[in-house]
Amino acid sequence: MIAEKTPIQPVPLMAAPQTRIVESTDIFRGQTEIMIRHDGVIYRMKITRQGKLILNK
């Protein structure tokens, strides 16, 4: 005689907090370079000719 196994109910996962997505067009507003202040330090973010982002201190 083979004993039937009781099906295991999946444990509900807690939802991970949503990470906010910001469009680069909203940040740059037609420009190719912006300055970002973080902890009192100014950083420069730039869109290259190839369309990539570069962040410099």
C-alpha distance matrix in Angstrom:
0.0 3.8 6.5 9.5 12.7 15.7 18.5 21.4 24.7 27.6 30.3 33.6 36.1 39.6 42.2 44.5 48.2 50.0 52.3 55.6 56.8 60.6 62.2 64.8 67.2 67.2 68.1 70.6 72.3 74.0 74.9 73.7 73.9 73.2 73.5 70.7 71.4 68.6 69.2 72.9 72.7 73.7 71.5 72.4 69.9 71.0 69.9 70.8 72.3 68.8 67.3 65.5 65.9 67.5 67.7 70.6 71.8
3.8 0.0 3.8 6.4 9.3 12.6 15.1 17.9 21.3 24.0 26.8 30.1 32.5 36.1 38.6 40.8 44.5 46.3 48.6 51.8 53.0 56.8 58.4 61.0 63.4 63.4 64.3 66.8 68.5 70.2 71.1 69.9 70.1 69.3 69.7 66.9 67.6 64.8 65.5 69.2 69.0 69.9 67.7 68.6 66.0 67.2 66.1 67.0 68.5 65.1 63.5 61.7 62.0 63.7 63.9 66.8 68.0
6.5 3.8 0.0 3.8 6.4 9.4 12.4 15.0 18.4 21.3 23.9 27.2 29.8 33.2 35.9 38.3 41.9 43.8 46.3 49.6 51.0 54.8 56.6 59.2 61.7 61.4 62.3 65.0 66.6 68.5 69.4 68.3 68.4 67.5 67.7 64.8 65.4 62.5 63.1 66.9 66.8 67.8 65.8 66.8 64.3 65.6 64.6 65.7 67.3 64.1 62.3 60.5 60.6 62.2 62.3 65.1 66.2
9.5 6.4 3.8 0.0 3.8 6.5 9.1 12.2 15.3 18.3 21.1 24.2 27.0 30.4 32.9 35.4 39.0 40.8 43.4 46.6 47.9 51.7 53.5 56.2 58.5 58.3 59.2 62.0 63.5 65.4 66.4 65.4 65.6 64.6 65.0 62.1 62.8 60.1 60.8 64.5 64.4 65.3 63.3 64.2 61.6 62.9 61.8 63.0 64.6 61.3 59.5 57.8 57.9 59.7 59.8 62.7 63.9
12.7 9.3 6.4 3.8 0.0 3.8 6.2 8.7 12.1 14.9 17.6 20.9 23.5 27.0 29.5 32.0 35.6 37.5 40.0 43.2 44.7 48.5 50.4 53.1 55.5 55.2 56.0 58.8 60.4 62.3 63.3 62.2 62.3 61.3 61.5 58.6 59.2 56.4 57.1 60.8 60.8 61.7 59.7 60.7 58.2 59.6 58.6 59.9 61.6 58.4 56.5 54.7 54.7 56.4 56.3 59.2 60.3
15.7 12.6 9.4 6.5 3.8 0.0 3.8 6.3 9.2 12.5 15.1 18.1 21.1 24.4 27.0 29.7 33.2 35.2 37.9 41.1 42.7 46.5 48.5 51.3 53.7 53.1 54.1 57.0 58.5 60.6 61.6 60.7 60.7 59.6 59.8 56.8 57.4 54.6 55.2 58.9 59.1 60.0 58.2 59.2 56.8 58.3 57.4 58.8 60.6 57.5 55.5 53.6 53.5 55.2 55.1 58.0 59.0
18.5 15.1 12.4 9.1 6.2 3.8 0.0 3.8 6.4 9.4 12.4 15.3 18.1 21.6 24.0 26.6 30.2 31.9 34.6 37.7 39.2 43.0 44.9 47.8 50.1 49.6 50.6 53.4 54.9 56.9 58.0 57.2 57.3 56.2 56.5 53.7 54.3 51.7 52.5 56.2 56.2 57.0 55.1 56.0 53.4 54.8 53.9 55.3 57.1 54.0 51.9 50.1 50.0 51.9 51.8 54.9 56.0
21.4 17.9 15.0 12.2 8.7 6.3 3.8 0.0 3.8 6.4 9.0 12.2 14.9 18.3 20.9 23.4 27.0 29.0 31.6 34.9 36.5 40.3 42.4 45.2 47.6 47.1 47.9 50.8 52.4 54.5 55.4 54.6 54.5 53.3 53.5 50.5 51.0 48.3 49.0 52.7 52.8 53.7 51.9 53.0 50.5 52.1 51.3 52.8 54.7 51.7 49.6 47.7 47.4 49.1 48.8 51.8 52.7
24.7 21.3 18.4 15.3 12.1 9.2 6.4 3.8 0.0 3.8 6.4 9.0 12.1 15.4 17.9 20.8 24.2 26.1 29.0 32.1 33.9 37.6 39.8 42.7 45.0 44.3 45.2 48.2 49.6 51.9 53.0 52.3 52.2 50.9 51.1 48.1 48.7 46.0 46.8 50.5 50.7 51.6 49.8 50.9 48.4 50.0 49.2 51.0 52.9 50.1 47.7 45.9 45.5 47.3 47.0 50.0 50.9
27.6 24.0 21.3 18.3 14.9 12.5 9.4 6.4 3.8 0.0 3.8 6.2 8.8 12.3 14.6 17.3 20.8 22.7 25.4 28.6 30.3 34.1 36.3 39.1 41.5 40.8 41.6 44.6 46.1 48.4 49.3 48.6 48.5 47.2 47.4 44.5 45.1 42.4 43.3 46.9 47.1 47.9 46.1 47.1 44.6 46.2 45.5 47.2 49.2 46.4 44.0 42.1 41.7 43.5 43.2 46.2 47.2
30.3 26.8 23.9 21.1 17.6 15.1 12.4 9.0 6.4 3.8 0.0 3.8 6.2 9.4 12.3 14.9 18.3 20.6 23.4 26.7 28.8 32.5 35.0 37.8 40.4 39.4 40.0 43.2 44.8 47.2 48.0 47.3 47.0 45.4 45.4 42.3 42.6 39.9 40.5 44.2 44.6 45.5 44.0 45.2 42.9 44.8 44.3 46.3 48.5 45.8 43.3 41.3 40.5 42.1 41.5 44.4 45.1
33.6 30.1 27.2 24.2 20.9 18.1 15.3 12.2 9.0 6.2 3.8 0.0 3.8 6.5 9.0 12.1 15.3 17.5 20.5 23.6 25.8 29.5 32.0 35.0 37.3 36.2 37.0 40.2 41.6 44.1 45.1 44.6 44.3 42.7 42.8 39.7 40.1 37.5 38.3 41.9 42.4 43.2 41.7 42.9 40.5 42.4 41.9 44.0 46.2 43.7 41.0 39.1 38.3 40.0 39.4 42.4 43.2
36.1 32.5 29.8 27.0 23.5 21.1 18.1 14.9 12.1 8.8 6.2 3.8 0.0 3.8 6.2 8.7 12.1 14.4 17.2 20.5 22.7 26.4 29.0 31.8 34.4 33.3 33.9 37.0 38.7 41.2 41.9 41.3 40.9 39.3 39.3 36.2 36.6 34.0 34.8 38.4 38.8 39.6 38.0 39.2 37.0 38.9 38.5 40.7 43.0 40.5 37.8 35.8 34.8 36.4 35.7 38.7 39.4
39.6 36.1 33.2 30.4 27.0 24.4 21.6 18.3 15.4 12.3 9.4 6.5 3.8 0.0 3.8 6.3 9.2 12.0 15.0 18.1 20.8 24.3 27.3 30.1 32.6 31.2 31.6 35.0 36.6 39.3 40.0 39.6 38.9 37.0 36.8 33.6 33.8 31.2 31.9 35.5 36.1 37.0 35.7 37.1 35.0 37.2 37.1 39.4 41.9 39.8 36.8 34.8 33.5 35.0 34.0 36.8 37.3
42.2 38.6 35.9 32.9 29.5 27.0 24.0 20.9 17.9 14.6 12.3 9.0 6.2 3.8 0.0 3.8 6.4 8.5 11.8 14.7 17.2 20.8 23.7 26.6 29.0 27.6 28.2 31.5 33.0 35.7 36.5 36.2 35.8 33.9 34.0 30.9 31.4 29.0 30.1 33.5 34.0 34.6 33.2 34.4 32.1 34.2 33.9 36.4 38.8 36.7 33.6 31.8 30.5 32.2 31.4 34.4 35.1
44.5 40.8 38.3 35.4 32.0 29.7 26.6 23.4 20.8 17.3 14.9 12.1 8.7 6.3 3.8 0.0 3.8 6.3 8.8 12.1 14.8 18.3 21.3 24.0 26.7 25.3 25.5 28.8 30.6 33.3 33.8 33.3 32.7 30.8 30.7 27.6 28.0 25.6 26.7 30.2 30.5 31.1 29.7 30.9 28.7 30.9 30.8 33.3 35.9 33.8 30.9 28.7 27.3 28.8 27.8 30.8 31.4
48.2 44.5 41.9 39.0 35.6 33.2 30.2 27.0 24.2 20.8 18.3 15.3 12.1 9.2 6.4 3.8 0.0 3.8 6.4 9.3 12.5 15.8 19.1 21.7 24.3 22.6 22.7 26.2 27.8 30.7 31.2 31.0 30.2 28.1 27.9 24.7 25.1 22.8 23.9 27.3 27.9 28.4 27.2 28.5 26.5 28.8 29.0 31.7 34.4 32.8 29.6 27.5 25.7 27.2 26.0 28.9 29.3
50.0 46.3 43.8 40.8 37.5 35.2 31.9 29.0 26.1 22.7 20.6 17.5 14.4 12.0 8.5 6.3 3.8 0.0 3.8 6.2 9.0 12.4 15.6 18.4 20.8 19.2 19.7 23.1 24.6 27.4 28.1 28.0 27.5 25.6 25.8 22.9 23.7 21.9 23.6 26.7 27.0 27.1 25.6 26.5 24.2 26.3 26.1 28.9 31.5 29.8 26.5 24.7 23.1 24.9 24.0 27.2 28.0
52.3 48.6 46.3 43.4 40.0 37.9 34.6 31.6 29.0 25.4 23.4 20.5 17.2 15.0 11.8 8.8 6.4 3.8 0.0 3.8 6.4 9.8 13.0 15.4 18.2 16.8 16.8 20.1 22.0 24.7 25.1 24.7 24.1 22.2 22.4 19.5 20.6 18.8 20.8 23.8 23.8 23.7 22.0 22.9 20.5 22.6 22.6 25.4 28.1 26.6 23.3 21.3 19.5 21.2 20.3 23.4 24.4
55.6 51.8 49.6 46.6 43.2 41.1 37.7 34.9 32.1 28.6 26.7 23.6 20.5 18.1 14.7 12.1 9.3 6.2 3.8 0.0 3.8 6.5 10.0 12.6 15.1 13.3 13.5 17.0 18.6 21.4 22.1 22.1 21.6 19.6 20.1 17.4 18.8 17.6 20.0 22.7 22.7 22.2 20.6 21.1 18.7 20.7 20.7 23.8 26.4 25.2 21.6 20.1 18.2 20.1 19.2 22.4 23.4
56.8 53.0 51.0 47.9 44.7 42.7 39.2 36.5 33.9 30.3 28.8 25.8 22.7 20.8 17.2 14.8 12.5 9.0 6.4 3.8 0.0 3.8 6.6 9.4 11.9 10.8 11.4 14.4 16.0 18.5 19.4 19.3 19.2 17.8 18.9 16.8 18.9 18.3 21.2 23.5 23.0 21.9 19.8 19.6 16.8 18.2 17.7 20.7 23.0 21.8 18.2 17.0 15.4 17.8 17.6 21.1 22.7
60.6 56.8 54.8 51.7 48.5 46.5 43.0 40.3 37.6 34.1 32.5 29.5 26.4 24.3 20.8 18.3 15.8 12.4 9.8 6.5 3.8 0.0 3.8 6.3 8.6 7.2 7.6 10.8 12.3 15.0 15.8 16.1 16.1 14.6 16.0 14.4 16.8 16.9 20.2 21.9 21.3 19.7 17.7 17.2 14.3 15.6 15.2 18.6 20.9 20.1 16.4 15.6 13.8 16.2 16.0 19.4 21.0
62.2 58.4 56.6 53.5 50.4 48.5 44.9 42.4 39.8 36.3 35.0 32.0 29.0 27.3 23.7 21.3 19.1 15.6 13.0 10.0 6.6 3.8 0.0 3.8 5.3 5.3 6.8 8.9 10.1 12.2 13.5 13.8 14.6 13.9 16.1 15.4 18.4 19.1 22.6 23.9 22.9 20.8 18.5 17.1 13.9 14.3 13.1 16.3 18.1 17.5 13.7 13.6 12.4 15.5 16.0 19.5 21.7
64.8 61.0 59.2 56.2 53.1 51.3 47.8 45.2 42.7 39.1 37.8 35.0 31.8 30.1 26.6 24.0 21.7 18.4 15.4 12.6 9.4 6.3 3.8 0.0 3.8 5.3 5.1 6.0 8.1 9.7 10.3 10.1 10.9 10.7 13.3 13.2 16.6 17.7 21.4 22.3 20.9 18.3 15.8 13.9 10.6 10.6 9.4 12.8 14.9 14.7 10.9 10.8 9.4 12.3 13.1 16.5 18.9
67.2 63.4 61.7 58.5 55.5 53.7 50.1 47.6 45.0 41.5 40.4 37.3 34.4 32.6 29.0 26.7 24.3 20.8 18.2 15.1 11.9 8.6 5.3 3.8 0.0 3.8 5.4 5.3 5.4 6.9 8.7 9.8 11.4 11.5 14.6 15.1 18.6 20.2 23.9 24.5 23.2 20.3 18.1 15.9 12.8 12.2 10.6 13.9 15.2 15.5 11.8 12.8 12.0 15.0 16.0 19.1 21.4
67.2 63.4 61.4 58.3 55.2 53.1 49.6 47.1 44.3 40.8 39.4 36.2 33.3 31.2 27.6 25.3 22.6 19.2 16.8 13.3 10.8 7.2 5.3 5.3 3.8 0.0 3.8 5.8 5.5 8.6 10.3 12.0 12.6 11.6 14.1 14.0 17.0 18.6 22.2 22.8 22.0 19.5 17.8 16.2 13.6 13.9 13.3 16.9 18.6 19.0 15.3 15.8 14.2 16.8 16.9 19.8 21.6
68.1 64.3 62.3 59.2 56.0 54.1 50.6 47.9 45.2 41.6 40.0 37.0 33.9 31.6 28.2 25.5 22.7 19.7 16.8 13.5 11.4 7.6 6.8 5.1 5.4 3.8 0.0 3.8 5.7 8.8 8.9 10.1 9.8 8.1 10.3 10.3 13.5 15.2 18.9 19.3 18.4 15.7 14.0 12.6 10.2 11.1 11.4 15.1 17.4 18.1 14.5 14.4 12.1 14.0 13.7 16.3 17.9
70.6 66.8 65.0 62.0 58.8 57.0 53.4 50.8 48.2 44.6 43.2 40.2 37.0 35.0 31.5 28.8 26.2 23.1 20.1 17.0 14.4 10.8 8.9 6.0 5.3 5.8 3.8 0.0 3.9 5.6 5.1 6.5 6.9 6.5 9.8 11.1 14.6 16.9 20.6 20.5 19.1 15.9 14.0 11.6 9.2 8.9 8.9 12.6 14.5 15.8 12.5 13.0 11.1 12.9 13.2 15.6 17.6
72.3 68.5 66.6 63.5 60.4 58.5 54.9 52.4 49.6 46.1 44.8 41.6 38.7 36.6 33.0 30.6 27.8 24.6 22.0 18.6 16.0 12.3 10.1 8.1 5.4 5.5 5.7 3.9 0.0 3.8 5.6 8.6 9.7 9.5 12.7 14.1 17.4 19.9 23.5 23.2 22.1 19.0 17.4 15.1 13.0 12.4 11.9 15.2 16.4 17.9 14.7 15.9 14.5 16.6 17.0 19.3 21.2
74.0 70.2 68.5 65.4 62.3 60.6 56.9 54.5 51.9 48.4 47.2 44.1 41.2 39.3 35.7 33.3 30.7 27.4 24.7 21.4 18.5 15.0 12.2 9.7 6.9 8.6 8.8 5.6 3.8 0.0 3.8 6.8 9.2 10.4 14.0 16.1 19.6 22.2 25.9 25.4 23.9 20.4 18.6 15.6 13.4 11.8 10.6 13.4 13.9 15.7 13.0 14.9 14.2 16.3 17.5 19.6 21.9
74.9 71.1 69.4 66.4 63.3 61.6 58.0 55.4 53.0 49.3 48.0 45.1 41.9 40.0 36.5 33.8 31.2 28.1 25.1 22.1 19.4 15.8 13.5 10.3 8.7 10.3 8.9 5.1 5.6 3.8 0.0 3.8 5.7 7.4 11.0 13.7 17.2 20.0 23.6 22.9 21.0 17.4 15.5 12.4 10.6 8.9 8.6 11.4 12.5 14.8 12.4 13.7 12.5 13.9 14.8 16.4 18.6
73.7 69.9 68.3 65.4 62.2 60.7 57.2 54.6 52.3 48.6 47.3 44.6 41.3 39.6 36.2 33.3 31.0 28.0 24.7 22.1 19.3 16.1 13.8 10.1 9.8 12.0 10.1 6.5 8.6 6.8 3.8 0.0 3.8 7.0 10.6 13.3 17.0 19.4 23.1 22.5 20.1 16.5 14.0 10.5 8.3 5.7 5.1 7.7 9.2 11.6 9.5 10.5 9.5 10.6 12.0 13.7 16.4
73.9 70.1 68.4 65.6 62.3 60.7 57.3 54.5 52.2 48.5 47.0 44.3 40.9 38.9 35.8 32.7 30.2 27.5 24.1 21.6 19.2 16.1 14.6 10.9 11.4 12.6 9.8 6.9 9.7 9.2 5.7 3.8 0.0 3.8 7.0 10.0 13.5 16.1 19.7 18.9 16.4 12.8 10.5 6.9 5.7 4.3 6.4 9.1 11.6 13.9 11.9 11.7 9.5 9.4 9.8 10.9 13.1
73.2 69.3 67.5 64.6 61.3 59.6 56.2 53.3 50.9 47.2 45.4 42.7 39.3 37.0 33.9 30.8 28.1 25.6 22.2 19.6 17.8 14.6 13.9 10.7 11.5 11.6 8.1 6.5 9.5 10.4 7.4 7.0 3.8 0.0 3.8 6.6 10.1 12.9 16.5 15.7 13.7 10.1 8.4 5.8 5.4 6.5 9.1 12.3 15.2 17.0 14.5 13.9 10.9 10.7 9.7 10.7 12.0
73.5 69.7 67.7 65.0 61.5 59.8 56.5 53.5 51.1 47.4 45.4 42.8 39.3 36.8 34.0 30.7 27.9 25.8 22.4 20.1 18.9 16.0 16.1 13.3 14.6 14.1 10.3 9.8 12.7 14.0 11.0 10.6 7.0 3.8 0.0 3.8 6.7 9.8 13.1 12.0 10.0 6.4 5.6 4.6 6.2 8.7 12.0 14.9 18.1 19.8 17.5 16.2 12.8 11.6 9.4 9.6 9.7
70.7 66.9 64.8 62.1 58.6 56.8 53.7 50.5 48.1 44.5 42.3 39.7 36.2 33.6 30.9 27.6 24.7 22.9 19.5 17.4 16.8 14.4 15.4 13.2 15.1 14.0 10.3 11.1 14.1 16.1 13.7 13.3 10.0 6.6 3.8 0.0 3.8 6.4 9.9 9.6 8.1 5.6 5.0 6.2 7.3 10.7 13.8 16.9 20.3 21.4 18.8 17.0 13.3 12.3 9.4 9.9 9.5
71.4 67.6 65.4 62.8 59.2 57.4 54.3 51.0 48.7 45.1 42.6 40.1 36.6 33.8 31.4 28.0 25.1 23.7 20.6 18.8 18.9 16.8 18.4 16.6 18.6 17.0 13.5 14.6 17.4 19.6 17.2 17.0 13.5 10.1 6.7 3.8 0.0 3.8 6.7 5.9 5.4 4.4 6.2 8.9 10.7 14.2 17.5 20.4 23.9 25.0 22.5 20.5 16.7 15.3 11.9 11.7 10.0
68.6 64.8 62.5 60.1 56.4 54.6 51.7 48.3 46.0 42.4 39.9 37.5 34.0 31.2 29.0 25.6 22.8 21.9 18.8 17.6 18.3 16.9 19.1 17.7 20.2 18.6 15.2 16.9 19.9 22.2 20.0 19.4 16.1 12.9 9.8 6.4 3.8 0.0 3.8 5.4 5.3 6.4 7.5 10.8 12.2 15.9 19.0 21.8 25.5 26.1 23.6 21.1 17.3 15.8 12.2 12.2 10.2
69.2 65.5 63.1 60.8 57.1 55.2 52.5 49.0 46.8 43.3 40.5 38.3 34.8 31.9 30.1 26.7 23.9 23.6 20.8 20.0 21.2 20.2 22.6 21.4 23.9 22.2 18.9 20.6 23.5 25.9 23.6 23.1 19.7 16.5 13.1 9.9 6.7 3.8 0.0 3.8 5.6 8.5 10.4 14.0 15.8 19.5 22.7 25.3 29.0 29.6 27.3 24.6 20.8 19.1 15.3 14.8 12.1
72.9 69.2 66.9 64.5 60.8 58.9 56.2 52.7 50.5 46.9 44.2 41.9 38.4 35.5 33.5 30.2 27.3 26.7 23.8 22.7 23.5 21.9 23.9 22.3 24.5 22.8 19.3 20.5 23.2 25.4 22.9 22.5 18.9 15.7 12.0 9.6 5.9 5.4 3.8 0.0 3.8 6.7 9.7 13.2 15.7 19.3 22.7 25.3 28.9 29.9 27.8 25.4 21.6 19.5 15.8 14.6 11.6
72.7 69.0 66.8 64.4 60.8 59.1 56.2 52.8 50.7 47.1 44.6 42.4 38.8 36.1 34.0 30.5 27.9 27.0 23.8 22.7 23.0 21.3 22.9 20.9 23.2 22.0 18.4 19.1 22.1 23.9 21.0 20.1 16.4 13.7 10.0 8.1 5.4 5.3 5.6 3.8 0.0 3.8 6.5 10.1 12.9 16.4 20.0 22.2 25.8 26.9 25.0 22.5 18.8 16.3 12.6 11.0 7.8
73.7 69.9 67.8 65.3 61.7 60.0 57.0 53.7 51.6 47.9 45.5 43.2 39.6 37.0 34.6 31.1 28.4 27.1 23.7 22.2 21.9 19.7 20.8 18.3 20.3 19.5 15.7 15.9 19.0 20.4 17.4 16.5 12.8 10.1 6.4 5.6 4.4 6.4 8.5 6.7 3.8 0.0 3.8 6.8 9.9 13.2 16.8 19.1 22.6 24.0 22.1 20.0 16.3 14.0 10.6 9.0 6.7
71.5 67.7 65.8 63.3 59.7 58.2 55.1 51.9 49.8 46.1 44.0 41.7 38.0 35.7 33.2 29.7 27.2 25.6 22.0 20.6 19.8 17.7 18.5 15.8 18.1 17.8 14.0 14.0 17.4 18.6 15.5 14.0 10.5 8.4 5.6 5.0 6.2 7.5 10.4 9.7 6.5 3.8 0.0 3.8 6.6 9.9 13.5 15.7 19.3 20.5 18.6 16.3 12.6 10.2 6.8 5.6 4.5
72.4 68.6 66.8 64.2 60.7 59.2 56.0 53.0 50.9 47.1 45.2 42.9 39.2 37.1 34.4 30.9 28.5 26.5 22.9 21.1 19.6 17.2 17.1 13.9 15.9 16.2 12.6 11.6 15.1 15.6 12.4 10.5 6.9 5.8 4.6 6.2 8.9 10.8 14.0 13.2 10.1 6.8 3.8 0.0 3.8 6.4 10.2 12.3 15.8 17.3 15.6 13.6 10.2 8.0 5.7 5.2 6.3
69.9 66.0 64.3 61.6 58.2 56.8 53.4 50.5 48.4 44.6 42.9 40.5 37.0 35.0 32.1 28.7 26.5 24.2 20.5 18.7 16.8 14.3 13.9 10.6 12.8 13.6 10.2 9.2 13.0 13.4 10.6 8.3 5.7 5.4 6.2 7.3 10.7 12.2 15.8 15.7 12.9 9.9 6.6 3.8 0.0 3.8 7.1 9.7 13.3 14.3 12.2 10.3 6.7 5.6 4.4 6.4 8.9
71.0 67.2 65.6 62.9 59.6 58.3 54.8 52.1 50.0 46.2 44.8 42.4 38.9 37.2 34.2 30.9 28.8 26.3 22.6 20.7 18.2 15.6 14.3 10.6 12.2 13.9 11.1 8.9 12.4 11.8 8.9 5.7 4.3 6.5 8.7 10.7 14.2 15.9 19.5 19.3 16.4 13.2 9.9 6.4 3.8 0.0 3.8 6.2 9.7 11.1 9.3 8.1 5.6 5.2 6.5 8.3 11.4
69.9 66.1 64.6 61.8 58.6 57.4 53.9 51.3 49.2 45.5 44.3 41.9 38.5 37.1 33.9 30.8 29.0 26.1 22.6 20.7 17.7 15.2 13.1 9.4 10.6 13.3 11.4 8.9 11.9 10.6 8.6 5.1 6.4 9.1 12.0 13.8 17.5 19.0 22.7 22.7 20.0 16.8 13.5 10.2 7.1 3.8 0.0 3.8 6.8 7.9 5.6 5.5 4.7 6.5 9.2 11.6 15.0
70.8 67.0 65.7 63.0 59.9 58.8 55.3 52.8 51.0 47.2 46.3 44.0 40.7 39.4 36.4 33.3 31.7 28.9 25.4 23.8 20.7 18.6 16.3 12.8 13.9 16.9 15.1 12.6 15.2 13.4 11.4 7.7 9.1 12.3 14.9 16.9 20.4 21.8 25.3 25.3 22.2 19.1 15.7 12.3 9.7 6.2 3.8 0.0 3.8 5.2 5.1 5.3 6.3 7.3 10.7 12.5 16.1
72.3 68.5 67.3 64.6 61.6 60.6 57.1 54.7 52.9 49.2 48.5 46.2 43.0 41.9 38.8 35.9 34.4 31.5 28.1 26.4 23.0 20.9 18.1 14.9 15.2 18.6 17.4 14.5 16.4 13.9 12.5 9.2 11.6 15.2 18.1 20.3 23.9 25.5 29.0 28.9 25.8 22.6 19.3 15.8 13.3 9.7 6.8 3.8 0.0 3.8 5.4 7.5 9.7 11.0 14.5 16.2 19.8
68.8 65.1 64.1 61.3 58.4 57.5 54.0 51.7 50.1 46.4 45.8 43.7 40.5 39.8 36.7 33.8 32.8 29.8 26.6 25.2 21.8 20.1 17.5 14.7 15.5 19.0 18.1 15.8 17.9 15.7 14.8 11.6 13.9 17.0 19.8 21.4 25.0 26.1 29.6 29.9 26.9 24.0 20.5 17.3 14.3 11.1 7.9 5.2 3.8 0.0 3.8 5.7 9.0 11.0 14.7 17.0 20.7
67.3 63.5 62.3 59.5 56.5 55.5 51.9 49.6 47.7 44.0 43.3 41.0 37.8 36.8 33.6 30.9 29.6 26.5 23.3 21.6 18.2 16.4 13.7 10.9 11.8 15.3 14.5 12.5 14.7 13.0 12.4 9.5 11.9 14.5 17.5 18.8 22.5 23.6 27.3 27.8 25.0 22.1 18.6 15.6 12.2 9.3 5.6 5.1 5.4 3.8 0.0 3.8 6.8 9.7 13.2 16.0 19.6
65.5 61.7 60.5 57.8 54.7 53.6 50.1 47.7 45.9 42.1 41.3 39.1 35.8 34.8 31.8 28.7 27.5 24.7 21.3 20.1 17.0 15.6 13.6 10.8 12.8 15.8 14.4 13.0 15.9 14.9 13.7 10.5 11.7 13.9 16.2 17.0 20.5 21.1 24.6 25.4 22.5 20.0 16.3 13.6 10.3 8.1 5.5 5.3 7.5 5.7 3.8 0.0 3.8 6.7 10.2 13.2 16.8
65.9 62.0 60.6 57.9 54.7 53.5 50.0 47.4 45.5 41.7 40.5 38.3 34.8 33.5 30.5 27.3 25.7 23.1 19.5 18.2 15.4 13.8 12.4 9.4 12.0 14.2 12.1 11.1 14.5 14.2 12.5 9.5 9.5 10.9 12.8 13.3 16.7 17.3 20.8 21.6 18.8 16.3 12.6 10.2 6.7 5.6 4.7 6.3 9.7 9.0 6.8 3.8 0.0 3.8 6.7 10.0 13.5
67.5 63.7 62.2 59.7 56.4 55.2 51.9 49.1 47.3 43.5 42.1 40.0 36.4 35.0 32.2 28.8 27.2 24.9 21.2 20.1 17.8 16.2 15.5 12.3 15.0 16.8 14.0 12.9 16.6 16.3 13.9 10.6 9.4 10.7 11.6 12.3 15.3 15.8 19.1 19.5 16.3 14.0 10.2 8.0 5.6 5.2 6.5 7.3 11.0 11.0 9.7 6.7 3.8 0.0 3.8 6.5 10.2
67.7 63.9 62.3 59.8 56.3 55.1 51.8 48.8 47.0 43.2 41.5 39.4 35.7 34.0 31.4 27.8 26.0 24.0 20.3 19.2 17.6 16.0 16.0 13.1 16.0 16.9 13.7 13.2 17.0 17.5 14.8 12.0 9.8 9.7 9.4 9.4 11.9 12.2 15.3 15.8 12.6 10.6 6.8 5.7 4.4 6.5 9.2 10.7 14.5 14.7 13.2 10.2 6.7 3.8 0.0 3.8 6.9
70.6 66.8 65.1 62.7 59.2 58.0 54.9 51.8 50.0 46.2 44.4 42.4 38.7 36.8 34.4 30.8 28.9 27.2 23.4 22.4 21.1 19.4 19.5 16.5 19.1 19.8 16.3 15.6 19.3 19.6 16.4 13.7 10.9 10.7 9.6 9.9 11.7 12.2 14.8 14.6 11.0 9.0 5.6 5.2 6.4 8.3 11.6 12.5 16.2 17.0 16.0 13.2 10.0 6.5 3.8 0.0 3.8
71.8 68.0 66.2 63.9 60.3 59.0 56.0 52.7 50.9 47.2 45.1 43.2 39.4 37.3 35.1 31.4 29.3 28.0 24.4 23.4 22.7 21.0 21.7 18.9 21.4 21.6 17.9 17.6 21.2 21.9 18.6 16.4 13.1 12.0 9.7 9.5 10.0 10.2 12.1 11.6 7.8 6.7 4.5 6.3 8.9 11.4 15.0 16.1 19.8 20.7 19.6 16.8 13.5 10.2 6.9 3.8 0.0
